[in-house]
Amino acid sequence: MPRPHVQYVETAPGVRLWTERRGDPDRPALLLIMGAQASGLGWPEELCDALAARHHVIRYDHRDTGRSTPAYEKEPYRLTDLAGDVTAVLDGLAVGRAHLVGMSLGGTLAQLVLCDRPDRVLTATLFGTRALSTAPLVHADGTRTAAADLPGVDPRILAEWARPVEDHGVEAELDRRVRHWRLLAGEDVPFDPEYFRDLERRVVAHTGRYVPSGAHARADQSGMDRTDALAATRVPVLVVDAPADPVAPPPHPRHLAQVTGGGAALVTVPGMGHALPRPVLAPLARAILGHTAGPGAVPRRV
């Protein structure tokens, strides 16, 4: 496979984002959108290469991550501005429409784009995220659960997020990140600390610094509701159910699928949490490639 191509794209005045492309540029584009505070290198190489077998795969660093502009301190932005970056990346790379794959905050941004700019989206695959909808979850027996009453984030994750991030050197920061990934990954797949430590070493080397930014946590979260637009979308959507996700636990995936476009496709990746360990990469790639191949190509479990 040819070496990935790196290009910087200006998405707003003074804001340049690092992007990387791999795979045949004549194949349909597939844009990977990572979660909050996460560099595009959070998408494992193995997954990127598997998707590049059929797609022109693009990943990028959000503002205030990786090699992209550290912009928040100079000019605070809203989370919806990060959704604008998605289409700006496509513009900068001369991509008209793309398959979107969004994890966590990336899934939130993908929802915003498929609602606000459906003309730019071929399909969307969403996981580790909650619906931008106030519509209730309707159960098989006809009873309803209000969106606000669906399960919250695991208290252990909230406690980890509440801890102050202090600078005790790069190895201590890697320890902290591995501890965080251990919680996010859930308990259904054996945890490999060296796999995640190696991932974060590469992120630190890519970024050129190890002290993380808290910009995304501080960004304005207003203007995110898309209840009506999600219900009305006709973009094909796949929701990946990660049964061990402590951030968007079941039944959030079923709720998201239910309130999107009259019922999005829903597929379960057994054991998956809010992370991308090696055991989930092959089934996740099969799910994404099945979805981008067309209707009816994705089984309920992969």
Secondary structure, 3 states (H helix, E strand, C coil): CCCCEEEEEEEECCEEEEEEEECCCCCCEEEEECCCCCCHHHCCHHHHHHHHCCCEEEEECCCCCCCCCCCCCCCCCEHHHHHHHHHHHHHHCCCCCEEEEEECHHHHHHHHHHHHCHHHEEEEEEECCCCCCCCCEECCCCCEECHHHCCCCCHHHHHHHHCCCCCCCHHHHHHHHHHHHHHHCCCCCCCCHHHHHHHHHHHHHHHCCCCCCCHHHHCECCCCCCHHHHHHCCCCEEEEECCCCCCCCCCHHHHHHHHCCCCCEEEECCCCCCCCCHHHHHHHHHHHHHHHHCCCCCCCEC
